[in-house]
Amino acid sequence: ALGSMTASLAWVDGIANPIARVADQAWSDSQTCGGKPCSPSNQFCAKPFVNAPTYHLMDQHGCAENDPNGPVFDPVHGVFHHFYQIHLAAPPGHGPDYGHFVSKDFVSWAAMPVAIWNGLDASAWPPRATPYDNQAIFTGSAAVVEGAGPGGEGPGIVQIYPGLCNKADWPACETGTLLAQAVPADYASDPLLANWTKPSYNPIMENTQRDPSTPWQTPSGEWRLRTFNSMVYGSASSKDLLAGKWYEIGKSDDFRQCECPSVYPLPAATPGTEAAYEEARRAGMPDTVHKTSCGGDWWQLGSYDPGAPRSVGSFKPTPGWEDLFAQKRIDQGNFYASKDNEYPTLAGGKRRINWGWATVPPASAQTLPREVTFNAEARALQQYPIEEIAGLRAAAAFDRHGVAVRGSVGLGVPAGVARQAELLVSFALPSESATFGVRIGGSSSGDGIGCSVNYTAGAANASVACGGVRDSLPLLARETSVELRVFADWTFVEAYFQRGRVAITAKAAFSPDTVASLTSNVTVAADVSLFPMKSIWVNPDKVRAAPRVYK
């Protein structure tokens, strides 16, 4: 029913700046699209944004955005689906709803029509009213469930979301929130899953709180999820989940009350630390990550025991690893409400990928997809852009080893290139204390951003900063260099220190004369590469026609 909508979206291909396609920008409230009520046939708040990020996922409907929602890989068609909170709503709601992007390779992405509307099932025409969620669709989660595939065969996707209700239209509405499910309406014949339907059994739970976590399955086969208020819900089996049969288990004292929670198994070893990981595994290390969003995004590691069916289970510190049960900030910068899921690797394995809401101009964006790994040697989770991001690189504008850096050393790249680029630097640790880093920016006052490492010779930690945001970087005694990888994309940067042992998302203003330089107060040697980055945007037909890459 929404297939015709894809033809009307403003698509741009190629490596040039897609954001130059429009010059005007108009804001509207969440119920108004182009001066008329928003609806499945009218879903553009305004023209797409100009002077905006071009290789990060960002709304292409001219609407503001926030949290990532239910990111997932479709095992049926081999497509990655990334949903997000798009700031529009059909009357009488206030929004947000479920925006939608698709890709087959993590490199080329297409913007899609809104996937899940408040108060409407848009898989048919005219849309069918769903009064139980007519105010908004808040942050949901996706699960791949056996039996959810086409015709009830094989694995397929189920979205579980919090619908906001009002008592006048839904008399059972007491808390203002309930849980509901959405599934592909035409799974076999709709490879990009443009059409989502809300089964007749909805809602699955009444009078809940928001933010259902990605469901996890216990050894007994029971599915569980937790919500903002630490309440745990269950479904006895995959068959029951697909029938919308859920029940309240109870409140967990071990899962703190916070937004956008997630519970998932300890991820794989950070590359290069496999031996330490295996030694720690044999001795007994944490087995579970618990992530929450409260004044920032945080994660903690511990041991999870699911207990018997219909019990909340337990999440406790792991003996010998008690320090990792303390809340650790994921990203000290403009990063919030992150959402993760399990994804396939190019080699056919599995990995955990986390996406964040980048609270940056002009109206927010999604961070790069970050693979989460565990470094047992550093006793820390690490997060690093997935390997596929290298597919966005154009030919290197600068690539040199052994650059001697003292003071400020310009890289000599053409003006403007560095504001849409990846800068990868490996600094050799000097024998004396030093402050070294990079600067990306132009000549205007307040333009650009600097990212630095304040290193004390022999110390176990270094102070790192980017755009005034600071964190502490653990260093291993055997390490002889520090890697700094910075992605600049028009209005902000993502900076990764030591392969993501620290990550910082920071706003930045880049002028047309933006250049890149290295800085240090003592002489240090650096290996440096700077890559212009291509646009991610293609149209849905290109994604549909692309060959399958992942199993």
Disulfide bonds with the S-S distance in Angstrom:
Cys33-Cys38 2.05
Cys45-Cys63 2.04
Cys165-Cys173 2.17
Cys258-Cys294 1.51
Cys451-Cys466 1.89
